[in-house]
Amino acid sequence: MDVKLMLVAALSVAALSGCQSTKPLYNYGSYQTNVYEHFKNEDSAVTEQIEALEKTIRETNRNRLQVGPGIYAHLGFLYLQSGQRDTGLGYLQKEKQLYPESTQFIDFLLKNAKAGQS
């Protein structure tokens, strides 16, 4: 009887320890909701979206996670829309620095931002 009890206990411990989830590589916070709202409702306040993404970045840093790809790019785009050109360009450069695979897309956005300046 003791052998069965020990076997059940060992299997229970093994099963429960296998349920531990891995820590996510990136944190997206409210990013997906923000992007959806931005394109669904073009009249939505850009400043509200900027605040939400800035909050996501703060929480991500506080929790020692990595900001998900695309967040800095979208934030840069929102800052450009709001007329805060230098801040927007800075966030686009940060996206490009952290995620070199986004270089072509970010260069395209930077080119358009500079063309819109003229």
Contact map, one row per residue, 1 for C-alpha under 8 A:
1111100000000000000000000000000000000000000000000000000000000000000000000000000000000000000000000000000000000000000000
1111110000000000000000000000000000000000000000000000000000000000000000000000000000000000000000000000000000000000000000
1111111000000000000000000000000000000000000000000000000000000000000000000000000000000000000000000000000000000000000000
1111111100000000000000000000000000000000000000000000000000000000000000000000000000000000000000000000000000000000000000
1111111110000000000000000000000000000000000000000000000000000000000000000000000000000000000000000000000000000000000000
0111111111000000000000000000000000000000000000000000000000000000000000000000000000000000000000000000000000000000000000
0011111111100000000000000000000000000000000000000000000000000000000000000000000000000000000000000000000000000000000000
0001111111110000000000000000000000000000000000000000000000000000000000000000000000000000000000000000000000000000000000
0000111111111000000000000000000000000000000000000000000000000000000000000000000000000000000000000000000000000000000000
0000011111111100000000000000000000000000000000000000000000000000000000000000000000000000000000000000000000000000000000
0000001111111110000000000000000000000000000000000000000000000000000000000000000000000000000000000000000000000000000000
0000000111111111000000000000000000000000000000000000000000000000000000000000000000000000000000000000000000000000000000
0000000011111111100000000000000000000000000000000000000000000000000000000000000000000000000000000000000000000000000000
0000000001111111110000000000000000000000000000000000000000000000000000000000000000000000000000000000000000000000000000
0000000000111111111000000000000000000000000000000000000000000000000000000000000000000000000000000000000000000000000000
0000000000011111111100000000000000000000000000000000000000000000000000000000000000000000000000000000000000000000000000
0000000000001111111100000000000000000000000000000000000000000000000000000000000000000000000000000000000000000000000000
0000000000000111111100000000000000000000000000000000000000000000000000000000000000000000000000000000000000000000000000
0000000000000011111110000000000000000000000000000000000000000000000000000000000000000000000000000000000000000000000000
0000000000000001111111000000000000000000000000000000000000000000000000000000000000000000000000000000000000000000000000
0000000000000000001111100000000000000000000000000000000000000000000000000000000000000000000000000000000000000000000000
0000000000000000000111110000000000000000000000000000000000000000000000000000000000000000000000000000000000000000000000
0000000000000000000011111000000000000000000000000000000000000000000000000000000000000000000000000000000000000000000000
0000000000000000000001111110000000000000000000000000000000000000000000000000000000000000000000000000000000000000000000
0000000000000000000000111110000000000000000000000000000000000000110000000000000000000000000000000000000000000000000000
0000000000000000000000011111000000000000000000000000000000000000111110000000000000000000000000000000000000000000000000
0000000000000000000000011111100000000000000000000000000000010000111100000000000000000000000000000000000000000000000000
0000000000000000000000000111111100000000000000000000000100000000001100100000000000000000000000000000000000000000000000
0000000000000000000000000011111100000000000000000000100100010000000000000000000000000000000000000000000000000000000000
0000000000000000000000000001111111000000000000000001100100000000000000000000000000000000000000000000000000000000000000
0000000000000000000000000001111111100000000000000000100100000000000000100000000000000000000000000000000000000000000000
0000000000000000000000000001111111110000000000000000000000000000000000000000000000000000000000000000000000000000000000
0000000000000000000000000000011111111000000000000000000000000000000000000000000000000000000000000000000000000000000000
0000000000000000000000000000011111111100000000001001100000000000000000000000000000000000000000000000000000000000000000
0000000000000000000000000000001111111110000000000000000000000000000000000100000000000000000000000000000000000000000000
0000000000000000000000000000000111111111000000000000000000000000000000000000000000000000000000000000000000000000000000
0000000000000000000000000000000011111111110100000000000000000000000000000000000000000000000000000000000000000000000000
0000000000000000000000000000000001111111111100001000000000000000000000000000000000000000000000000000000000000000000000
0000000000000000000000000000000000111111110000000000000000000000000000000000000000000000000000000000000000000000000000
0000000000000000000000000000000000011111110000000000000000000000000000000000000000000000000000000000000000000000000000
0000000000000000000000000000000000001111111100000000000000000000000000000000000000000000000000000000000000000000000000
0000000000000000000000000000000000001111111100000000000000000000000000000000000000000000000000000000000000000000000000
0000000000000000000000000000000000000100111110000000000000000000000000000000000000000000000000000000000000000000000000
0000000000000000000000000000000000001100111111010000000000000000000000000000000000000000000000000000000000000000000000
0000000000000000000000000000000000000000001111111000000000000000000000000000000000000000000000000000000000000000000000
0000000000000000000000000000000000000000000111111100000000000000000000000000010011000000000000000000000000000000000000
0000000000000000000000000000000000000000000011111110000000000000000000000000000001000000000000000000000000000000000000
0000000000000000000000000000000000000000000111111111000000000000000000000000000000000000000000000000000000000000000000
0000000000000000000000000000000001000100000011111111100000000000000000000000010000000000000000000000000000000000000000
0000000000000000000000000000000000000000000001111111110000000000000000000010011000000000000000000000000000000000000000
0000000000000000000000000000000000000000000000111111111000000000000000000000000000000000000000000000000000000000000000
0000000000000000000000000000010001000000000000011111111100000000000000000000000000000000000000000000000000000000000000
0000000000000000000000000000111001000000000000001111111110000000000000100010000000000000000000000000000000000000000000
0000000000000000000000000000000000000000000000000111111111000000000000000000000000000000000000000000000000000000000000
0000000000000000000000000000000000000000000000000011111111100000000000000000000000000000000000000000000000000000000000
0000000000000000000000000001111000000000000000000001111111110000000000000000000000000000000000000000000000000000000000
0000000000000000000000000000000000000000000000000000111111111000001000000000000000000000000000000000000000000000000000
0000000000000000000000000000000000000000000000000000011111111100000000000000000000000000000000000000000000000000000000
0000000000000000000000000000000000000000000000000000001111111110000000000000000000000000000000000000000000000000000000
0000000000000000000000000010100000000000000000000000000111111111111000000000000000000000000000000000000000000000000000
0000000000000000000000000000000000000000000000000000000011111111111000000000000000000000000000000000000000000000000000
0000000000000000000000000000000000000000000000000000000001111111100000000000000000000000000000000000000000000000000000
0000000000000000000000000000000000000000000000000000000000111111100000000000000000000000000000000000000000000000000000
0000000000000000000000000000000000000000000000000000000000011111110000000000000000000000000000000000000000000000000000
0000000000000000000000001110000000000000000000000000000000011111111000000000000000000000000000000000000000000000000000
0000000000000000000000001110000000000000000000000000000000011001111100000000000000000000000000000000000000000000000000
0000000000000000000000000111000000000000000000000000000010011000111110100000000000000000000000000000000000000000000000
0000000000000000000000000111000000000000000000000000000000000000011111100000000000000000000000000000000000000000000000
0000000000000000000000000100000000000000000000000000000000000000001111110000000000000000000000100010000000000000000000
0000000000000000000000000000000000000000000000000000000000000000000111111100000000000000000000100000000000000000000000
0000000000000000000000000001001000000000000000000000100000000000001111111110000000000000000000100000000000000000000000
0000000000000000000000000000000000000000000000000000000000000000000011111111000000000000001101100000000000000000000000
0000000000000000000000000000000000000000000000000000000000000000000001111111100000000000001101100000000001000000000000
0000000000000000000000000000000000100000000000000000000000000000000001111111110000000000000000000000000000000000000000
0000000000000000000000000000000000000000000000000100100000000000000000111111111000000001001100000000000000000000000000
0000000000000000000000000000000000000000000000000000000000000000000000011111111100000011111100000000000000000000000000
0000000000000000000000000000000000000000000000000000000000000000000000001111111110000001000100000000000000000000000000
0000000000000000000000000000000000000000000001001100000000000000000000000111111111000001000000000000000000000000000000
0000000000000000000000000000000000000000000000000100000000000000000000000011111111111011000000000000000000000000000000
0000000000000000000000000000000000000000000000000000000000000000000000000001111111111011100000000000000000000000100000
0000000000000000000000000000000000000000000001000000000000000000000000000000111111110000000000000000000000000000000000
0000000000000000000000000000000000000000000001100000000000000000000000000000011111110000000000000000000000000000000000
0000000000000000000000000000000000000000000000000000000000000000000000000000001111111000000000000000000000000000000000
0000000000000000000000000000000000000000000000000000000000000000000000000000001111111111000000000000000000000000000000
0000000000000000000000000000000000000000000000000000000000000000000000000000001100111111100000000000000000000000000000
0000000000000000000000000000000000000000000000000000000000000000000000000000000000011111110000000000000000000000000000
0000000000000000000000000000000000000000000000000000000000000000000000000001001100011111111000000000000000000000000000
0000000000000000000000000000000000000000000000000000000000000000000000000011111100011111111100000000000000000000000000
0000000000000000000000000000000000000000000000000000000000000000000000000001000100001111111110000000000000000100000000
0000000000000000000000000000000000000000000000000000000000000000000000000001000000000111111111000000000000000000000000
0000000000000000000000000000000000000000000000000000000000000000000000011011000000000011111111100000000000000000000000
0000000000000000000000000000000000000000000000000000000000000000000000011011100000000001111111110000000001000100000000
0000000000000000000000000000000000000000000000000000000000000000000000000000000000000000111111111000000001000000000000
0000000000000000000000000000000000000000000000000000000000000000000000011000000000000000011111111100000000000000000000
0000000000000000000000000000000000000000000000000000000000000000000011111000000000000000001111111111010001000000000000
0000000000000000000000000000000000000000000000000000000000000000000000000000000000000000000111111111111001000000000000
0000000000000000000000000000000000000000000000000000000000000000000000000000000000000000000011111111000000000000000000
0000000000000000000000000000000000000000000000000000000000000000000000000000000000000000000001111111000000000000000000
0000000000000000000000000000000000000000000000000000000000000000000010000000000000000000000000111111111000000000000000
0000000000000000000000000000000000000000000000000000000000000000000000000000000000000000000000111111111000000000000000
0000000000000000000000000000000000000000000000000000000000000000000000000000000000000000000000010011111100000000000000
0000000000000000000000000000000000000000000000000000000000000000000000000000000000000000000000110011111111000000000000
0000000000000000000000000000000000000000000000000000000000000000000000000000000000000000000000010011111111100000000000
0000000000000000000000000000000000000000000000000000000000000000000000000000000000000000000000000000111111110000000000
0000000000000000000000000000000000000000000000000000000000000000000000000000000000000000000000000000011111111000000000
0000000000000000000000000000000000000000000000000000000000000000000000001000000000000000000110110000011111111100000000
0000000000000000000000000000000000000000000000000000000000000000000000000000000000000000000000000000001111111110000000
0000000000000000000000000000000000000000000000000000000000000000000000000000000000000000000000000000000111111111000000
0000000000000000000000000000000000000000000000000000000000000000000000000000000000000000000000000000000011111111100000
0000000000000000000000000000000000000000000000000000000000000000000000000000000000000000100100000000000001111111110000
0000000000000000000000000000000000000000000000000000000000000000000000000000000000000000000000000000000000111111111000
0000000000000000000000000000000000000000000000000000000000000000000000000000000000000000000000000000000000011111111100
0000000000000000000000000000000000000000000000000000000000000000000000000000000100000000000000000000000000001111111110
0000000000000000000000000000000000000000000000000000000000000000000000000000000000000000000000000000000000000111111111
0000000000000000000000000000000000000000000000000000000000000000000000000000000000000000000000000000000000000011111111
0000000000000000000000000000000000000000000000000000000000000000000000000000000000000000000000000000000000000001111111
0000000000000000000000000000000000000000000000000000000000000000000000000000000000000000000000000000000000000000111111
0000000000000000000000000000000000000000000000000000000000000000000000000000000000000000000000000000000000000000011111
